[in-house]
């Protein structure tokens, strides 16, 4: 007989401290560990089929925890690579930048931030998953339960919107 939602949540609550320790050891950051423990809680309703024993719940929790920590570490590596790539060379705003160059770069950044904030939620999420998380269009489609074609269209839509916003800024 499957466990009830209350029983599953009780098992989660009893396992939460061990999950936090697990994440902390892997990620070396208690704050990130706490965030991922909370993320794991929000994934409990996705536990299908409903487990019949507490051990099945704990196994699922630690399997998902291992995957979440691995996803987090991969994303951090991608972020570090992007930062290294972006900042390894000269940036538009460096010690030798003129005040005009610095102001122009700041305005372009502000235009891009505004453009990103104007995107519909799904479109922004798809762009984030593609460009920041580094997921393929197929992976994004599977994660969001939409077609690959729609992912491609939304990425193009988001990039075009951002390009238009920064182009307007360059011409003003």
Order of alpha helices (4+ residues) and beta strands (2+ residues): alpha-alpha-alpha-alpha-alpha-alpha-alpha
